């Protein structure tokens, strides 16, 4: 039996949510998927902020919602901590007062609450800001205080809804590493909604992919990164994934044309390759690469030491090229190019069958 057992069923128009989620102590689960997939709705249902039409949420054998619960427990009764994209600190309280609020609201004495708050502010590197109010804090400082406020209550379940999305890249990276360090020692369960692959790979030990209100994939960060089952996740992880029908070493692509690999496979398949494996030329290539497509550049952006190029065409692709190559080819939006990939660079794997959708009935029936 898992510490958290959730069967979340939420009826919403135009799309319902049907997600099964189990977790053990110390698990940090990243929930990813496109906009509208149901990620924030899942968090709100776990917190008791979103009414479920059907289903159950149990923690350590205790029913929070559904059969076995006389009524859905409030967020306070569930003992959860929440951190949102916007820090939502109390504007009239200092940083210390904000962090101490949780323990105080759960019965701790003022001195004990403030001592606990100071310890968490220190752990998150903002102890010198204890007497400042939210308007006197930068975005990164305020989010550190918000995380300290959530952790100071020693929550059974920590829910984080894109907590780093509003921060600039440097601040987000520093806070991401600190958050990963603290969650590594966290004895409860963390659920992190994110659109950033770095959050998934740095903070989480499990990944749940949502698509249209259903679970499309579950696995470790490495498993999901190496074998994404949805186009959104493939793009999030920085991979090219083309879907089609495998027959031997040939894949008839859904988008048209045929892709060649060196790995035989029969049936529905994803063909996956790195952006670094894509070679761009202005004329149709004549080399050994058997996979080639015409395309039009839609964006050109720096990506570490490389330049990342997005292409539209029969096979929408991502290519990573050197700055020198980008300049030599004159890559810019609207530029026509050819993309080529060697068969040896293409990996293939089967497409998981979509989960069956159970009918939603009246609440708890």
Secondary structure, DSSP 8 states (H G I E B T S, - for coil): --SEEEEEEE--SS--EEEEEEE-TT-EEEEE-STTSSHHHHHHHHHTSS--SEEEEEETTEEEESTT-SS---HHHHTEEEE-SS----TTSBHHHHHHHHHHHTT--HHHHHHHHHHHHHHTT-GGGTT-BGGGS-HHHHHHHHHHHHHTT--SEEEEESTTTTS-HHHHHHHHHHHHHHHHT-SSEEEEE-S-HHHHHHH-SEEEEEETTEEEEEE-HHHHHHS-SSHHHHHHTTEEEEEEEEETTEEEETTSSEEE-SS---EEEEEEEEGGG-EEESS---SS--EEEEEEEEEEEEETTEEEEEEEESS-EEEEE-HHHHHHHT--TT-EEEEEE-GGG-EEEE-----------STT-
